[in-house]
Amino acid sequence: MVSLLNARSARRIATAAAYGGGGLSLLGASFYALLRAQARFARRTINGVPLSDPPDADGLYGPEQGTPISFVVIGDSAAAGYGVSSPEETPAALLATGLAEIAHRPVRLTTVAEVGAASSDLAGQVDKALDADPDVALVIIGGNDITHQQPLVEAVRLLAEAVERLRAAGCHVVVGTCPDLGTIRPIRPPLRWLARRASRQLAAAQTVAAVEAGARTVSLGSILGPEFYAAPGELFSEDRFHPSSAGYAHAAAAVLPSLAGALGLWSAEDDVPEALRGDSILPVSIAAVAAADHAGTEVAATEVGGRSGGPRGRWAMLRNRRRRPLPDAEAARTT
């Protein structure tokens, strides 16, 4: 059962981000002081295996005929594909290929995501993304806000502003919420438990704010959570912090249905909620907390009886999207 206390917390944080509020920290300063030595050890372990820069996957994917869909990818190292060696292994390339196959149209990919980016970098990335006149954007952000101890309210506010700018430009937006940093093996208890709590708290608040700003969200905390923890050798790259090519493919398969849904590429039966797979309509704050515990769950605004909201806030559809197999990105790239 979804915790109403956690739902109220997510709503409170998103409201503070929208209307101004105190700098709510992801974790208390006292916890950081007590765990500083452990964090330094984890950082040395992670940084001990340097990785090359993310490969450049930008270009045209899918058929050469037809008007291309402009797809931009915004965010941090998880969005950029840090940890893989070839362009076709990046999540952006996998998703561009998948969109092209579903739409039967070419997809023009533009990646402005950067390694080390936090929510404070989103405004500059959106400036670059808008130059591509995007039809749809994927935003993945949040991990560095936690590791760099950024105020939660500020991180959520900056994400909402980025979504609003993209939507104002006519761009559909899907946000991959903060992944579960508690799955990272070099981070040991009790820091691991606190990192997991902070990740889920930020992901829930991001969901509320992003949906209210006009985006759809996909929970990456759960998709990169238990499954990554159970198979770290397969799903993490050599630094044991960033996903491997298999890990990125796993996450991309969860995001692809939401990108297709945002663009209206589903057939009628694909986009109808199904009770058997756990779809439901909830207040967005409750849906946000539920999404943090279910792999690949999408949250998007909806209406009930012609009304966008009820006594507990905006209505949202919680969908457990069916994952579609990803086609070969290398074969699909034409430029």
N, C-alpha and C positions, 0 to 999 in steps of 0.2 A: 504493500500500500504506500502511495506517495505521501511523504511527510508534508503536512500543511505548514509546519514551522519553516521547513526549507523553502517551500513555495513562497511564503511571505517574505523570507529573506531575499530571494531572487527578485521579487517584485519591488522590495524596498531599495535594493541596490540599483535596479534599472530606473526607478523613479528618481532617485538621487542623481543619477547620471543625466537624466533628461532635464531636471529642473534645478540642479545644483544641490550640493550637499557636502558633508565632511569627507575627508579623504579616508575612506574605509580601506584598510590594508588587507591584502590577501592572507597574511599571517601576522600575528602580533610581533612587535619588535623584540620582545623578550624571548620568543621562540627562536628567532634568528640569532640572537646573541648566544643562547645555549647551544645551538646546533651549528655554529659557525665553523668549528673545526671539522665536523663531519662533512659539511658542504664543501669545504676546501679539498678534502680527500676525494670526494666524488668528482669534483671538477678536474683534479689532476688525473684521475683514472680515465675520465671521458676524453680529456684533451690529449692524452698520451698517444692516441691513434689519429694522426691528422688525415683528413680526407680532402680530395681535390674539390675544386669549385663545381657547382652543379652544371651539367652540360646544357648547351643552348638547344632547346627543343622547339623554338619558335619557327613557324612556317605554316604551310597549307597541308591539311590532312583530308583524306577521303577523295571522292571523285574530282576530276579537274573541271567538270562542267557544272554550271549553276552558280547562283550568287552565294558567296561564302557567308557563313555565320561567324561573326567576330566574337571570339571567346578570350577573355583576359583572366589571368591568374594573379592574385594579389596576396601578399602576406609574408610569411617567414620561411625558414629553411624547409619546413614540411611541405609548403606550397611550391618552393623552388625545386625540390627533388634532391636536396643535399644528401649525399651518401651513395648515389648510383653513378655509374661510369658512362652510360650511353644515353642519348636523348630519348630513345623509345622507352626507357625504363622510368622516366619521370612521371609523376601523377598527371601533370598537365598534358603530356603527349598521349597517355592512356585515355584520358577523358576526351581529348579532342578527337581521337580515333573513334571512340564509342559514340560520341555525338554525331559524327559524320555518318556512321553506319546506321544509326537510328533515323536521322533526318534525310538520308540519301542526298546529302548536299555537302560541299566542301566546308571545312572549318578552318578559319584563320586564327592561329594561336599567337597570343602576345603575353609573355610572362614578365611581370614587373616585380614579382616577389624577390626578396633579398634575404640571404643568410643573416641571422642575428636581428631581424626586424622585430619591433614590438608595435603595439597599437599606436604609439606616438609617430610611427613612420607611415601610417596609412594615408595621411593627407597627401604627402608627396607622391606616393605610389598611385593614388587615384588620379592625380594630375596627369601622370604618364599614361595611365590606362584609358583616360577619356580621349587621348589623342588617337586611339585605335577605333573610336566610335563603336564601343562594344554593344553587342546584343545581350550577352550574358557574362557574368563575372562570378568567379569563385574566390572567396576570401577565407584563408586559414590563418588564424592569429591567436595568440594567447600564451603560448608556452614561455616566451621570453618575458612577458609581463610578470609571470610568477617568479622565474629565476632571478630577475632583476628587481624584485620587490616593488613593483609599480602599484600605486593605489588602484584598487579594484574599480571604484567609481569612475576614475579618469579613463581607465582602459575601456570600459563599457561605453562611456560617452564618445570616445574617439571612434570606436567601431560603428556606433549608431550614426555618427556624422558621415562616415565614409559610405555607409549604405544609403543614406538619404541623398548624397550627391550623385551616386550612381543611378539611383531610381529616378531622380530628377532629370537625368540625361536619357531616360527611356531604356535603361539597362536592367534586365532581370538579375537578381543577386541570390546566390546561395552561399551561406556561411558555414564552414566547417568549424565547429566550436572547439574550445581548448582541449587538447588530448590529455590523457591521464598520465601525468608525470610520475605517478606512483609505480608504474610498470618498469621504470628504468633501474636495472640491477645495481649499478654503482651507488645509487641512492638507497641507503639502508634505513631500517627503522631506528628511531621514530620519525626521522625526516621524511621517509617514504610515506608514512601515514598522513603526515601534514601536507605533503605535496599532493597526495590524492584528494584530500579534502579541499584544498585550495583550487585544484583543477576543476573539480565538479562544481564548486561554488561559482567560479568564473564562468564555466560553460553554461550553467543555468541562467545566470544574469545576462550573458551574451545572447542567449536564445530569446529571452523576453524583449530585450532592447532591439535586436535585429528584426524579429517578427513585427514588432510595432513600427519599425522604420520601413517595412515593406519587403523584407527578405524572407527566404525560407532558410531553415537551419538543418544541419545534419550532425548528429552526435558522433564525434570522433573519439570522445573519451572512452566510450564503451567499445568501439571497434578497435581501438588501439590499446584496450585495457586487458581483460582476462586472456584473450587469445594471444596477445603479444607476450604477456607474462608467462604463459604456458610454453611458448616456443620462441625464446629469445634468440637462439642461434639461427633460426630461419628468417625471422621477421625484423630483426635489428641488423644494422650494418656493423662494420668492424669497430666503430667507436662505442657500440652498445648504448647509444643515445638516440641516433636517428634511424628511421626505418631503412630496411634493405629494399631491393627491387621487389621482392615478394611482399614485403610489408606495405609498400606504396600501392601495389596492385590490389591488395586487400582493402585498403582505404578507398581507392578510386572506385572499386566496385560498389561500395556503399554510397558514394557521392553521385555517381552517374545517373541513377534514377531521378534524383532531385533536380539535376540540371536539365534532364529531358522534360520533367514535369514543368519546370519553370518556363521552358520554351514552348510548351504546349505540344510536345512531340508524341505524347502517349495516345494510344487509341482509347476510345471511350471506356472500355472495360478495364484498361490498365489503371485509370485514374479514379475508379470508383472505390470508396473505402470498403474494406472487408472486415467484418466482425471477427471472422475466424483467425485472422492474422493479428488481431489486437488493435485495430484502428479505433480511434475514439475522438470525440469532440470534448475539449476541456478548456477551462480558463488557461490562458497562455502561461501563467506562472506555474501552475500545476503540471501542464504539459512539459514545461522546460525541465522540471526536476525528474519527471518520468523518463524523459529522453536520455538523461545522463546515465541511466541504468540499462538501456537497451540498445544493442548494436545497430548502427546505421539508421536510427529513427529520425524521421523528418518531422519538423514542426512548421506549420504554415498557417497564416491567418485564414479564417473562414467566417461564415455567418450562420446564425441560428434564428429561424423565423424572420429573416430579413434584417436582423440586427447584428452588428459587428461585435458587440460586447454585452456582458451581463453584470450581475451584482459583484462578481469577483474579477472583473476586468475583461479584456479582449478575448473573444473565442479563438481557439486554435485547433486545427486538425492534427492529431498525432498519428502518423502513418509509419508502419513497419514496411518500408519499401522492399520489394523483391529485387535482389541483385541480379544484374544481367552480366553474362560473361563478357570479358573485355577482348576486343579483336587485337590483331597484331599491329602495334603502332608503327613499327619500322616499315612494314609493307604499305601502310596507309599514307605515309608522309610523301608528299609530292614536291615540296620545295624545302 
